Amino acid sequence: IMTRNFYLVEIERRNQSSSDKYCAEIFFDISFKKLTTNQIERIIETLSRQAGRINNPEPLTVFGLRMRPVGLKHTWTTVVEYANRVIDGASTFNFSPR
C-alpha cells in the first residue's frame, strides 16, 4: 500500500475579497513523499507574493510540487464537515499538474 502525503495549508488573505472564497489549499510532492524544507519554503515564498490563493502554481512544479486545482472553500459549519471535505479533496482530484 502506497502512503501518500498531503499538506493542508490555511490561507489568511491580505485583502478581503467577496469573490475569493478559497482559503485552504492541498499541496503534495509529485511522488507523494514528505515535503522537504526547500519545498515548504517555496510554498511559503509563493504564498507571500499572493493576495489570496496561488493562481499560477507552475513555478512550484520545478520543485516537484503540485496543488489541488481547486481550493477548499471555508463554507463548512462543523469540524467533521471540514475533515470530510479535506479527505474528499485529497482523494478526488487528478494528480497531474494543473
Helices and strands as residue ranges (DSSP letters): E 7-10, E 22-29, H 37-48, H 58-61, E 65-67, E 72-73, H 79-91
